Amino acid sequence: MNFPDFFDQVPRIRLRDPLADLLGTVAGGLMSYGYADAVRLAGHSCPTVASAYWLGVRAIKTLYGDDMPTRGAIEVSLREPLEVGTAGVVANVLGLLTGAASDGGFAGIGGQFVRRGLLQFNVNIETELRFTRTDTGQAILAQAYPQRVPGNAQTMRLMQLCLSGHATDQQRIEFGRLWQQRVQRILLDHAWDDTVFDLRIA
């Protein structure tokens, strides 16, 4: 796939999935995810997908420190109901990284490896998200502010032209370039900017 080059510059995350290990899916259950995987899942690259991916990566690494994170052992809580705004998109990306699932998720084998119920919506928390280790109970509150990374002034004008069907081929290409340019700035230039990605111990 001809993804923008910056996708490969975004740090990946490596986790151990005990279920994948048990079922012989991959040696040691070691799984690696990158931003391109989140894009494939969502079907597009945008500030919401980018913020969900990077907030998830940072939260997981904060929870586990130098230890290998365990996929399927992290509960993800969202403040918004499923049907509100982009909550579903964010949940899908975080489910990819953590293995957490809502009511339709994997029910487990012999009472183990249960993913169902680890993804919850409409939770009374002070931030957009909370990540909780199911083994220790340690939790991280997390919030992304992608709106604090503005796009090029021409982006919205070009979007309107594209949506109305009046954009030229060159204008459509330019819109896509400017759109991804903002995503790149969020993921690379502001990756460690606490005003854009706010994480704190609960």
CYANA upper distance limits for C-alpha pairs under 8 A (distance plus 0.5 A):
  3 PHE  CA      7 PHE  CA      7.40
  3 PHE  CA     36 ALA  CA      8.37
  4 PRO  CA    180 GLN  CA      8.39
  5 ASP  CA      9 GLN  CA      7.94
  6 PHE  CA     10 VAL  CA      7.31
  6 PHE  CA    184 GLN  CA      7.06
  7 PHE  CA     35 TYR  CA      6.68
  7 PHE  CA     36 ALA  CA      6.73
  8 ASP  CA     34 GLY  CA      8.37
  8 ASP  CA     35 TYR  CA      8.23
  8 ASP  CA     36 ALA  CA      8.30
  9 GLN  CA    188 LEU  CA      8.35
 10 VAL  CA     34 GLY  CA      7.82
 10 VAL  CA     35 TYR  CA      7.09
 10 VAL  CA    187 LEU  CA      7.19
 10 VAL  CA    188 LEU  CA      7.27
 11 PRO  CA     34 GLY  CA      7.37
 11 PRO  CA     35 TYR  CA      8.39
 12 ARG  CA     32 SER  CA      7.31
 12 ARG  CA     33 TYR  CA      6.09
 12 ARG  CA     34 GLY  CA      4.91
 12 ARG  CA     35 TYR  CA      7.53
 12 ARG  CA     57 VAL  CA      8.39
 13 ILE  CA     32 SER  CA      6.16
 13 ILE  CA     33 TYR  CA      5.93
 13 ILE  CA     34 GLY  CA      7.07
 13 ILE  CA     57 VAL  CA      6.88
 14 ARG  CA     30 LEU  CA      7.39
 14 ARG  CA     31 MET  CA      6.16
 14 ARG  CA     32 SER  CA      4.84
 14 ARG  CA     33 TYR  CA      6.99
 14 ARG  CA     68 MET  CA      8.03
 14 ARG  CA     69 PRO  CA      7.94
 15 LEU  CA     30 LEU  CA      6.24
 15 LEU  CA     31 MET  CA      5.85
 15 LEU  CA     32 SER  CA      6.88
 15 LEU  CA     68 MET  CA      6.51
 15 LEU  CA     69 PRO  CA      5.43
 15 LEU  CA     70 THR  CA      6.19
 15 LEU  CA     71 ARG  CA      6.45
 16 ARG  CA     28 GLY  CA      7.73
 16 ARG  CA     29 GLY  CA      5.63
 16 ARG  CA     30 LEU  CA      4.91
 16 ARG  CA     31 MET  CA      6.50
 16 ARG  CA     68 MET  CA      7.18
 16 ARG  CA     69 PRO  CA      6.72
 16 ARG  CA     70 THR  CA      5.52
 16 ARG  CA     71 ARG  CA      6.33
 17 ASP  CA     21 ASP  CA      6.85
 17 ASP  CA     29 GLY  CA      5.35
 17 ASP  CA     30 LEU  CA      6.73
 17 ASP  CA     31 MET  CA      7.34
 17 ASP  CA     70 THR  CA      6.37
 17 ASP  CA     71 ARG  CA      5.26
 17 ASP  CA     72 GLY  CA      7.16
 18 PRO  CA     22 LEU  CA      6.65
 18 PRO  CA     28 GLY  CA      8.46
 18 PRO  CA     29 GLY  CA      6.24
 18 PRO  CA     70 THR  CA      7.99
 18 PRO  CA     71 ARG  CA      7.93
 18 PRO  CA     72 GLY  CA      8.36
 18 PRO  CA    113 PHE  CA      8.01
 19 LEU  CA     23 LEU  CA      6.70
 19 LEU  CA     29 GLY  CA      7.71
 19 LEU  CA    113 PHE  CA      6.64
 20 ALA  CA     24 GLY  CA      6.59
 20 ALA  CA     25 THR  CA      5.39
 20 ALA  CA     26 VAL  CA      6.74
 20 ALA  CA     29 GLY  CA      5.41
 20 ALA  CA     30 LEU  CA      8.49
 21 ASP  CA     25 THR  CA      6.64
 21 ASP  CA     26 VAL  CA      6.65
 21 ASP  CA     27 ALA  CA      6.92
 21 ASP  CA     28 GLY  CA      5.76
 21 ASP  CA     29 GLY  CA      4.37
 21 ASP  CA     30 LEU  CA      8.16
 22 LEU  CA     29 GLY  CA      8.14
 24 GLY  CA     29 GLY  CA      8.20
 25 THR  CA     29 GLY  CA      7.45
 26 VAL  CA     30 LEU  CA      7.04
 26 VAL  CA     31 MET  CA      8.13
 33 TYR  CA     37 ASP  CA      6.72
 33 TYR  CA     97 LEU  CA      7.51
 34 GLY  CA     38 ALA  CA      7.49
 35 TYR  CA     39 VAL  CA      6.85
 35 TYR  CA     50 ALA  CA      7.93
 35 TYR  CA     53 TYR  CA      7.19
 36 ALA  CA     40 ARG  CA      6.62
 37 ASP  CA     41 LEU  CA      6.76
 38 ALA  CA     42 ALA  CA      6.67
 38 ALA  CA     49 VAL  CA      7.57
 38 ALA  CA     53 TYR  CA      7.31
 38 ALA  CA     93 VAL  CA      6.29
 38 ALA  CA     96 LEU  CA      7.92
 39 VAL  CA     43 GLY  CA      6.03
 39 VAL  CA     44 HIS  CA      5.74
 39 VAL  CA     45 SER  CA      5.95
 39 VAL  CA     49 VAL  CA      7.65
 40 ARG  CA     44 HIS  CA      7.48
 41 LEU  CA     92 ASN  CA      8.28
 41 LEU  CA     93 VAL  CA      7.81
 42 ALA  CA     49 VAL  CA      7.85
 42 ALA  CA     89 VAL  CA      7.55
 42 ALA  CA     92 ASN  CA      8.17
 42 ALA  CA     93 VAL  CA      7.92
 44 HIS  CA     49 VAL  CA      8.42
 45 SER  CA     49 VAL  CA      6.64
 45 SER  CA     50 ALA  CA      7.36
 45 SER  CA    180 GLN  CA      7.84
 45 SER  CA    183 VAL  CA      8.04
 46 CYS  CA     50 ALA  CA      6.54
 46 CYS  CA    179 TRP  CA      7.98
 46 CYS  CA    180 GLN  CA      7.73
 46 CYS  CA    183 VAL  CA      6.62
 47 PRO  CA     51 SER  CA      6.34
 47 PRO  CA    146 PRO  CA      6.74
 47 PRO  CA    182 ARG  CA      8.09
 47 PRO  CA    183 VAL  CA      5.99
 47 PRO  CA    186 ILE  CA      7.82
 48 THR  CA     52 ALA  CA      6.58
 48 THR  CA     86 THR  CA      7.93
 48 THR  CA     89 VAL  CA      8.17
 48 THR  CA     90 VAL  CA      7.50
 48 THR  CA    146 PRO  CA      8.02
 49 VAL  CA     53 TYR  CA      6.62
 49 VAL  CA     89 VAL  CA      7.55
 49 VAL  CA     90 VAL  CA      7.10
 49 VAL  CA     93 VAL  CA      7.50
 50 ALA  CA     54 TRP  CA      6.70
 50 ALA  CA    183 VAL  CA      7.13
 50 ALA  CA    186 ILE  CA      7.96
 50 ALA  CA    187 LEU  CA      7.14
 51 SER  CA     55 LEU  CA      6.27
 51 SER  CA    144 ALA  CA      6.69
 51 SER  CA    146 PRO  CA      7.28
 51 SER  CA    186 ILE  CA      8.03
 51 SER  CA    187 LEU  CA      8.03
 52 ALA  CA     56 GLY  CA      6.43
 52 ALA  CA     90 VAL  CA      5.90
 52 ALA  CA     93 VAL  CA      6.88
 52 ALA  CA     94 LEU  CA      7.18
 52 ALA  CA    144 ALA  CA      8.25
 53 TYR  CA     57 VAL  CA      6.72
 53 TYR  CA     93 VAL  CA      6.74
 53 TYR  CA     94 LEU  CA      7.30
 53 TYR  CA     97 LEU  CA      8.44
 54 TRP  CA     58 ARG  CA      6.59
 54 TRP  CA    187 LEU  CA      7.54
 54 TRP  CA    191 ALA  CA      8.05
 55 LEU  CA     59 ALA  CA      6.48
 55 LEU  CA    142 ALA  CA      7.59
 55 LEU  CA    143 GLN  CA      8.05
 55 LEU  CA    144 ALA  CA      7.37
 55 LEU  CA    197 PHE  CA      7.13
 56 GLY  CA     60 ILE  CA      6.55
 56 GLY  CA     94 LEU  CA      6.62
 56 GLY  CA     97 LEU  CA      7.68
 57 VAL  CA     61 LYS  CA      6.69
 57 VAL  CA     97 LEU  CA      8.23
 58 ARG  CA     62 THR  CA      6.52
 59 ALA  CA     63 LEU  CA      6.67
 59 ALA  CA    131 PHE  CA      7.42
 59 ALA  CA    140 ILE  CA      7.00
 59 ALA  CA    142 ALA  CA      7.75
 59 ALA  CA    199 LEU  CA      7.54
 60 ILE  CA     64 TYR  CA      6.82
 60 ILE  CA     69 PRO  CA      7.44
 60 ILE  CA    131 PHE  CA      8.14
 61 LYS  CA     65 GLY  CA      6.02
 61 LYS  CA     66 ASP  CA      8.37
 61 LYS  CA     69 PRO  CA      7.79
 62 THR  CA    140 ILE  CA      8.33
 63 LEU  CA    132 THR  CA      8.48
 63 LEU  CA    133 ARG  CA      7.79
 63 LEU  CA    138 GLN  CA      7.56
 63 LEU  CA    139 ALA  CA      7.63
 63 LEU  CA    140 ILE  CA      7.47
 64 TYR  CA     68 MET  CA      7.25
 64 TYR  CA     69 PRO  CA      6.23
 70 THR  CA     74 ILE  CA      8.04
 70 THR  CA     98 THR  CA      8.44
 71 ARG  CA     97 LEU  CA      7.82
 71 ARG  CA     98 THR  CA      5.50
 71 ARG  CA     99 GLY  CA      6.06
 72 GLY  CA     98 THR  CA      6.37
 72 GLY  CA     99 GLY  CA      5.17
 72 GLY  CA    100 ALA  CA      6.44
 72 GLY  CA    113 PHE  CA      7.31
 72 GLY  CA    114 VAL  CA      7.99
 72 GLY  CA    115 ARG  CA      6.53
 73 ALA  CA     98 THR  CA      7.98
 73 ALA  CA     99 GLY  CA      8.30
 73 ALA  CA    100 ALA  CA      8.29
 73 ALA  CA    133 ARG  CA      6.53
 73 ALA  CA    134 THR  CA      5.86
 73 ALA  CA    135 ASP  CA      7.53
 74 ILE  CA     98 THR  CA      6.58
 74 ILE  CA     99 GLY  CA      8.14
 74 ILE  CA    100 ALA  CA      7.09
 74 ILE  CA    118 LEU  CA      7.55
 74 ILE  CA    131 PHE  CA      7.02
 74 ILE  CA    132 THR  CA      5.98
 74 ILE  CA    133 ARG  CA      5.19
 74 ILE  CA    134 THR  CA      6.22
 75 GLU  CA    100 ALA  CA      6.71
 75 GLU  CA    118 LEU  CA      5.06
 75 GLU  CA    119 LEU  CA      6.54
 75 GLU  CA    120 GLN  CA      8.46
 75 GLU  CA    131 PHE  CA      6.24
 75 GLU  CA    132 THR  CA      5.50
 75 GLU  CA    133 ARG  CA      6.85
 75 GLU  CA    134 THR  CA      7.06
 76 VAL  CA     94 LEU  CA      8.17
 76 VAL  CA    100 ALA  CA      7.12
 76 VAL  CA    118 LEU  CA      6.63
 76 VAL  CA    119 LEU  CA      5.43
 76 VAL  CA    120 GLN  CA      6.86
 76 VAL  CA    129 LEU  CA      7.61
 76 VAL  CA    130 ARG  CA      6.35
 76 VAL  CA    131 PHE  CA      5.33
 76 VAL  CA    132 THR  CA      7.06
 77 SER  CA    118 LEU  CA      8.47
 77 SER  CA    119 LEU  CA      6.45
 77 SER  CA    120 GLN  CA      5.30
 77 SER  CA    121 PHE  CA      6.49
 77 SER  CA    122 ASN  CA      8.46
 77 SER  CA    123 VAL  CA      6.80
 77 SER  CA    129 LEU  CA      6.12
 77 SER  CA    130 ARG  CA      5.56
 77 SER  CA    131 PHE  CA      7.03
 78 LEU  CA     87 ALA  CA      7.95
 78 LEU  CA     91 ALA  CA      8.30
 78 LEU  CA    119 LEU  CA      8.41
 78 LEU  CA    120 GLN  CA      6.64
 78 LEU  CA    121 PHE  CA      5.31
 78 LEU  CA    122 ASN  CA      6.63
 78 LEU  CA    123 VAL  CA      6.44
 78 LEU  CA    125 ILE  CA      8.46
 78 LEU  CA    128 GLU  CA      6.42
 78 LEU  CA    129 LEU  CA      5.29
 78 LEU  CA    130 ARG  CA      7.20
 79 ARG  CA    121 PHE  CA      6.62
 79 ARG  CA    122 ASN  CA      5.32
 79 ARG  CA    123 VAL  CA      5.27
 79 ARG  CA    124 ASN  CA      6.57
 79 ARG  CA    125 ILE  CA      6.43
 79 ARG  CA    126 GLU  CA      8.25
 79 ARG  CA    127 THR  CA      7.44
 79 ARG  CA    128 GLU  CA      5.80
 79 ARG  CA    129 LEU  CA      6.78
 80 GLU  CA     84 VAL  CA      6.83
 80 GLU  CA     87 ALA  CA      6.77
 80 GLU  CA    121 PHE  CA      6.50
 80 GLU  CA    122 ASN  CA      5.29
 80 GLU  CA    123 VAL  CA      7.68
 80 GLU  CA    128 GLU  CA      7.84
 81 PRO  CA     87 ALA  CA      7.45
 81 PRO  CA    121 PHE  CA      5.59
 81 PRO  CA    122 ASN  CA      4.91
 82 LEU  CA     87 ALA  CA      6.01
 82 LEU  CA     88 GLY  CA      6.03
 82 LEU  CA    121 PHE  CA      6.44
 82 LEU  CA    122 ASN  CA      7.91
 83 GLU  CA     87 ALA  CA      7.45
 83 GLU  CA     88 GLY  CA      7.42
 84 VAL  CA     88 GLY  CA      8.39
 86 THR  CA     90 VAL  CA      6.81
 87 ALA  CA     91 ALA  CA      6.53
 88 GLY  CA     92 ASN  CA      6.66
 89 VAL  CA     93 VAL  CA      6.98
 90 VAL  CA     94 LEU  CA      6.74
 91 ALA  CA     95 GLY  CA      6.36
 91 ALA  CA    119 LEU  CA      8.05
 92 ASN  CA     96 LEU  CA      6.79
 93 VAL  CA     97 LEU  CA      7.13
 94 LEU  CA     98 THR  CA      6.47
 94 LEU  CA     99 GLY  CA      8.24
 94 LEU  CA    100 ALA  CA      7.98
 95 GLY  CA     99 GLY  CA      5.44
 95 GLY  CA    100 ALA  CA      5.33
 95 GLY  CA    101 ALA  CA      6.51
 95 GLY  CA    119 LEU  CA      7.95
 96 LEU  CA    100 ALA  CA      8.18
 99 GLY  CA    115 ARG  CA      7.02
100 ALA  CA    105 GLY  CA      8.32
100 ALA  CA    115 ARG  CA      5.86
100 ALA  CA    116 ARG  CA      7.53
100 ALA  CA    117 GLY  CA      7.96
100 ALA  CA    118 LEU  CA      5.31
100 ALA  CA    119 LEU  CA      5.69
101 ALA  CA    105 GLY  CA      5.26
101 ALA  CA    106 PHE  CA      7.90
101 ALA  CA    115 ARG  CA      5.91
101 ALA  CA    116 ARG  CA      5.54
101 ALA  CA    117 GLY  CA      6.48
101 ALA  CA    118 LEU  CA      5.94
101 ALA  CA    119 LEU  CA      5.27
102 SER  CA    115 ARG  CA      8.24
102 SER  CA    116 ARG  CA      5.77
102 SER  CA    117 GLY  CA      5.25
102 SER  CA    118 LEU  CA      6.69
102 SER  CA    119 LEU  CA      5.19
102 SER  CA    120 GLN  CA      6.76
103 ASP  CA    116 ARG  CA      5.95
103 ASP  CA    117 GLY  CA      6.13
104 GLY  CA    116 ARG  CA      6.96
105 GLY  CA    115 ARG  CA      6.22
105 GLY  CA    116 ARG  CA      4.79
105 GLY  CA    117 GLY  CA      7.85
106 PHE  CA    114 VAL  CA      6.51
106 PHE  CA    115 ARG  CA      5.65
106 PHE  CA    116 ARG  CA      5.86
107 ALA  CA    113 PHE  CA      8.22
107 ALA  CA    114 VAL  CA      5.57
107 ALA  CA    115 ARG  CA      6.84
107 ALA  CA    116 ARG  CA      6.11
108 GLY  CA    112 GLN  CA      5.79
108 GLY  CA    113 PHE  CA      5.30
108 GLY  CA    114 VAL  CA      4.59
108 GLY  CA    115 ARG  CA      7.38
109 ILE  CA    113 PHE  CA      6.88
109 ILE  CA    114 VAL  CA      7.88
125 ILE  CA    129 LEU  CA      8.06
125 ILE  CA    130 ARG  CA      8.03
127 THR  CA    141 LEU  CA      6.71
127 THR  CA    142 ALA  CA      6.52
127 THR  CA    143 GLN  CA      6.16
128 GLU  CA    141 LEU  CA      8.32
128 GLU  CA    142 ALA  CA      6.80
128 GLU  CA    143 GLN  CA      5.62
128 GLU  CA    144 ALA  CA      8.18
129 LEU  CA    141 LEU  CA      6.39
129 LEU  CA    142 ALA  CA      5.60
129 LEU  CA    143 GLN  CA      6.73
130 ARG  CA    139 ALA  CA      7.18
130 ARG  CA    140 ILE  CA      6.08
130 ARG  CA    141 LEU  CA      5.00
130 ARG  CA    142 ALA  CA      6.49
131 PHE  CA    139 ALA  CA      5.93
131 PHE  CA    140 ILE  CA      5.67
131 PHE  CA    141 LEU  CA      7.06
131 PHE  CA    142 ALA  CA      8.30
132 THR  CA    137 GLY  CA      6.40
132 THR  CA    138 GLN  CA      6.13
132 THR  CA    139 ALA  CA      4.68
132 THR  CA    140 ILE  CA      7.00
133 ARG  CA    137 GLY  CA      5.60
133 ARG  CA    138 GLN  CA      5.99
133 ARG  CA    139 ALA  CA      6.92
134 THR  CA    138 GLN  CA      8.44
138 GLN  CA    201 ILE  CA      8.50
138 GLN  CA    202 ALA  CA      8.17
139 ALA  CA    201 ILE  CA      6.62
139 ALA  CA    202 ALA  CA      5.79
140 ILE  CA    199 LEU  CA      7.14
140 ILE  CA    200 ARG  CA      6.16
140 ILE  CA    201 ILE  CA      5.10
140 ILE  CA    202 ALA  CA      5.68
141 LEU  CA    199 LEU  CA      6.21
141 LEU  CA    200 ARG  CA      5.85
141 LEU  CA    201 ILE  CA      6.62
141 LEU  CA    202 ALA  CA      6.11
142 ALA  CA    197 PHE  CA      7.93
142 ALA  CA    198 ASP  CA      6.12
142 ALA  CA    199 LEU  CA      4.99
142 ALA  CA    200 ARG  CA      7.09
143 GLN  CA    197 PHE  CA      6.60
143 GLN  CA    198 ASP  CA      5.69
143 GLN  CA    199 LEU  CA      7.11
144 ALA  CA    196 VAL  CA      6.12
144 ALA  CA    197 PHE  CA      5.21
144 ALA  CA    198 ASP  CA      6.74
145 TYR  CA    149 VAL  CA      8.44
145 TYR  CA    195 THR  CA      7.71
145 TYR  CA    196 VAL  CA      5.17
145 TYR  CA    197 PHE  CA      6.93
146 PRO  CA    150 PRO  CA      8.43
146 PRO  CA    186 ILE  CA      7.31
146 PRO  CA    196 VAL  CA      6.59
148 ARG  CA    195 THR  CA      8.30
148 ARG  CA    196 VAL  CA      6.94
149 VAL  CA    182 ARG  CA      7.82
149 VAL  CA    185 ARG  CA      7.96
149 VAL  CA    186 ILE  CA      7.02
149 VAL  CA    196 VAL  CA      8.22
150 PRO  CA    182 ARG  CA      7.70
151 GLY  CA    155 THR  CA      7.24
151 GLY  CA    178 LEU  CA      7.89
151 GLY  CA    179 TRP  CA      7.80
151 GLY  CA    181 GLN  CA      8.40
151 GLY  CA    182 ARG  CA      5.90
152 ASN  CA    178 LEU  CA      7.07
152 ASN  CA    182 ARG  CA      8.16
154 GLN  CA    158 LEU  CA      6.74
155 THR  CA    159 MET  CA      6.62
155 THR  CA    175 PHE  CA      6.48
155 THR  CA    178 LEU  CA      6.84
155 THR  CA    179 TRP  CA      7.39
156 MET  CA    160 GLN  CA      6.74
157 ARG  CA    161 LEU  CA      6.96
158 LEU  CA    162 CYS  CA      6.70
158 LEU  CA    167 ALA  CA      7.78
158 LEU  CA    171 GLN  CA      7.10
158 LEU  CA    172 ARG  CA      7.78
158 LEU  CA    174 GLU  CA      8.44
158 LEU  CA    175 PHE  CA      6.16
159 MET  CA    163 LEU  CA      6.60
159 MET  CA    175 PHE  CA      7.00
160 GLN  CA    164 SER  CA      6.50
161 LEU  CA    165 GLY  CA      6.66
161 LEU  CA    166 HIS  CA      5.56
161 LEU  CA    167 ALA  CA      5.26
162 CYS  CA    166 HIS  CA      6.62
162 CYS  CA    167 ALA  CA      5.41
162 CYS  CA    171 GLN  CA      8.34
162 CYS  CA    172 ARG  CA      6.74
167 ALA  CA    171 GLN  CA      6.10
167 ALA  CA    172 ARG  CA      6.59
168 THR  CA    172 ARG  CA      6.77
169 ASP  CA    173 ILE  CA      6.79
170 GLN  CA    174 GLU  CA      6.63
171 GLN  CA    175 PHE  CA      6.57
172 ARG  CA    176 GLY  CA      6.86
173 ILE  CA    177 ARG  CA      6.71
174 GLU  CA    178 LEU  CA      6.66
175 PHE  CA    179 TRP  CA      6.55
176 GLY  CA    180 GLN  CA      6.69
177 ARG  CA    181 GLN  CA      6.52
178 LEU  CA    182 ARG  CA      6.99
179 TRP  CA    183 VAL  CA      7.18
180 GLN  CA    184 GLN  CA      6.56
181 GLN  CA    185 ARG  CA      6.85
182 ARG  CA    186 ILE  CA      6.83
183 VAL  CA    187 LEU  CA      6.75
184 GLN  CA    188 LEU  CA      6.31
184 GLN  CA    189 ASP  CA      7.89
185 ARG  CA    189 ASP  CA      5.26
185 ARG  CA    190 HIS  CA      6.77
186 ILE  CA    190 HIS  CA      5.58
186 ILE  CA    191 ALA  CA      6.91
187 LEU  CA    191 ALA  CA      5.62
190 HIS  CA    196 VAL  CA      7.32
191 ALA  CA    196 VAL  CA      8.47
191 ALA  CA    197 PHE  CA      7.86
192 TRP  CA    197 PHE  CA      7.60
193 ASP  CA    197 PHE  CA      6.63
194 ASP  CA    198 ASP  CA      5.60
194 ASP  CA    199 LEU  CA      8.17
